């Protein structure tokens, strides 16, 4: 079973195919058919996080060697001053992450220098996991503005063109807290939202800081996702609770939305930031989410573990085989899957 890479961010929405999976069948459709496969009263939950330019190229001051730093997890209460990060040696996204050279030997106190005057110092090297995993603090009091000035989007070698920051924003983009795009929403347009709402389907939002998907380091990658922050507005909580009470379904747009909602678990809470490190698998008993709109992913990827919390492995494999034969594209700019449990 081989899915073809989506190598460009410039695909048109009208070209997006849709694989529909439930317990009874799989069906090949088009993204424009989405409203027909949802029911009046269903609640569609989207992620309104904007994507940060989370890749920063610069110098390791002590050795004067070139490095790339990718942010992987916020550590400070404001979300921008202190980070856990991963370092690469010289090079860029055109080289697969697993083939990138190592950075120079790192020590606590080392300075990392980037453009626009952005400077960070290493607080800790997490050698028990990897010599490339570090905790850093930016020395500027206005780190967010300088990250936007010095950074660029994280991207991977399967793409053809260099991404701009706006290539990674969805139509819902609001608070800048995602490290990679909440890409399931790339399949949605304003006209689609109008059609969904006209069909009696509620569209509500939460904010989830989507994390990094790969570092090229096995010891780091097997710990992904690192804890990711989320918050759920009161109106979203109320809409979901009403749907659950009435027997309507809750459909998450993206795996990050699933993790946030299942971590929330349907209890009324305030709208403050919380963190989730929840990992779903076949044995997980869902408490909130009934379905998921997501992208197509490598059948060997951990993403499929989360889908097994909705459908059995045989049904998923059957659907992915049909999608492969139909030429579906995978990765964040590829085609889409609607998975409905039950």
ABEGO torsion letter per residue (X at the ends): XBBBBBABAABBAAABBBBBBBAABBBBBBAAAAAAABBBGBBBBBBABBBBBABBBBBBAAAGBBBBBBBABBABAAGAABBBBBBBBBEBAABBAAABBBBBBBBBGBBBBBBGGBBBBBABBBAAABAABBBBBBABABAAAAAAAABBBBBBAABABBBBAAAABBAABBBBABABBBAAAAABBAAAAAAAAAAGBBBBBBBBBBBBABAGBAAAAAAOBBBBBBBBBAAAAAAAAAAAAAGBBBBBBEAAAAAAAAAAGGBBBBABBBBBABBBBAABBBAABABBBBBBBBAABAAAAAAAAABBAAAAAAAAAAAAAAGBBBEAABBBBBBBBX
